[in-house]
Amino acid sequence: MKKTKWKYSQLSFSLLELFQQEAHCPENKLSMLEIISALTIKGYPEVSDKTIRTYLSLLKDQGYQIIYDRKGSKQGYYLKPFLRPGETFLLVQALRQSNMLMDKRRKKIEDFLFRQSSLQKIHLPLRKEPRTKVANLLDICLTAIQSHQQLQFHYFDYDIHHNLVPRHDNQLYHISPYAVHIQNNHYYLIGYYKPKKEIRNYRLDKILHLQILEKEAILQPFFLEDYLESHFNMYKGSKKVLQLELRCEKNSPFITDLLERFEKITILKNHQPNMYHIAVKTAITPPLISWLMQQSSYLKVLSPTEVIEQIQSRVQNLLDLYPKKR
């Protein structure tokens, strides 16, 4: 008797699995007789119509949309997909573009996503060399954030051989974690660093010996959006209005890049066709200077003076490094 009860306690899982595999759209409906037959093969003999309807009702209560369809030549039940095809594609693509999971674990998650969708399995390229270490660190960081506990770790930099070198004589960092953010395919831990009394960010792949401490996190006013606005590529800088001369056609692909970099762009003047005087508010950081120099075909800095001077200094350094041959 105990064995029968244990088996029947698994009936809802077997029923859900049956729908996910065999009846996930109106074209693949299952009649009550087909459901009973399939469950018998799975090891559930003598299941009645009433029992199946009870378990279908339980699945509906849990949020699964099981539909009884009377249309067409065949009446029957099917599971309405939880995910739309486009949503499934985006999630699977994100999984495959990330190299944080081992193939076996990634495949299990993908199979689960496809079972929640009407989308058939698709071919997308995989990133090589999975970085499972970062995935493990993410688990620890998110646990600490949710439980409001401090984190302890050693922080490193990379040398020319891509070896990790301890920062600040291998000192231990104690951080009150607030958030995790992804930027340029790198994950960053953002938290309060008490010795400097400021909120800082740390790249996860440069963290070793991460541990959760039995210490309550120090909570400071923190808004992720405000923090990111004061940083450019995760580098902190003073936030200022940058005035630029934009030279490109109004439907140029560069406009898309510009809109992705800056949340708000104000057009101050339209000098002539394909030339605009614009203003953006951003953090003045070394990566911003590098980006502005890379986009010199499209952008000219008009102000502030300190940005112009930083660009001039870098250009002069380049000229000194690569002098003209006489």
Order of alpha helices (4+ residues) and beta strands (2+ residues): alpha-alpha-alpha-alpha-beta-beta-alpha-alpha-alpha-beta-beta-beta-beta-beta-beta-alpha-beta-beta-beta-alpha-beta-beta-alpha-beta-alpha
